[in-house]
Amino acid sequence: MAFSLTGILAVLLEFFRPVLLPLAVLVVVELVLIAILFLRRGTLRVQPAVSSAALVGVVAAVGAVFLLPPWTGATMAQLSGLLDYAALVGAGIGVGAAVAVALYPPLQLVFRR
């Protein structure tokens, strides 16, 4: 079952279960901020917010690459093959992109005219 799609989804659910409620709160706050941005779209300065969010996203991606194995109870020495490293880098990129997308609305409100 561990290598089936159902098994992978079950493992992901158990991994993310402790953060599902805070994640739902974050999604609601992000939707409110996006609504505020939509109403004030004439006063937005996009470039500083995008570059700041991208910079923080890259830092989060690099940090996630080093923090994800210990978070799961593994060590960097236990990564054995190309698939392990590719999954770790992919997860880091996903975390970095999620952080950048989540930070864009608050940063956009900070950088408005």
N, C-alpha and C positions, 0 to 999 in steps of 0.2 A: 504494500500500500504506500510505502514511502516514496516510490518513484512514479506513482500515478498522479494525475492532475488533482484528484480528490485528496490524496495524501499531502500533496504540496500545499493545497489550500487550507487543509486542517492545521498543518504546521504554521503557516502564516497567520491564521486566526489566533492560535495559541500564543504566538510571538507578539502580536499587536493588541491582544485583548486588554492588557493593563492601560493602554493609552487611547482606547477607542472613545471614551467619554470626553477627555480633554481635546481630542481631535475633532469631535463633533462640535464642541464649543468654539474651537478655532475656525471651523468652516462657517459657522453662523456669524462670527465676528468679521470674517473676510467678506462674506456676502453683504453685510451692512456697509463695510468700507467701500466695496465696489459700487454699491448704490450711491453712496455719497460722492464718489469720484465721477460717476455717470452724470450726476446733477451739476457738478462743477467742472465739466470737461473743458470749458473755455479758459480756465485759469491754470491749466496743467503744464508743467515743464517735464517732458518725458525723459529726455536724455540723462539728467543727473540721477533720476530714480532708477532707470534701467541699469546704468553702469554701477551704481551702488548695490543694487540687488544682485547683479551678476557677480560682483566681487565677493559679497558675502556668501553667495551660492557656491563659488569655487572653493572658498575656505571651508565651507561646510562639507563639500564633497571630499576634499582631501582629509579632513578630520574623520569623516565617516569611514573612509577606507581603513584607517588605523583603529577606529573604535568599534566597528561592527564585529570583528572576530571575538574580542573579549566580551562584548555584550551578549553573544550567543554561547559563551562558555568555551570557546576555542582559543587557540593562540595562532600567531602568524606562522609558527613552525609547522602547524598541522595542515596548512594549505599545501597540497601536494601536486596539483596539476594545472594545466592551462585553464580548464573549466572552472576550477576554484578561484583562480585569479580573475578570470573574466567575469564571474558572478560577483566577486567582491568589487571590482571596478564598476560594473554595471549598477550595483546597489549604491555605490558612492555617487555616481552620476545622478541616479534617481533621487537620492537624498538632497544633493546639491540643487537640482532643478526644483524640487518641492520647496526647499527653503527660499530660493529666489522668487518663486511664484507667490509664496505666502508673504514675503516681505515687500513685494512691490506696492500693494495698496497703501500700507502705512507710510512707506518712503515717499510715495507720490503725494500724499497729503502733507508731508514735511517740506517737500520741495516745490509746492505750488506757489504761484505768484501772489 
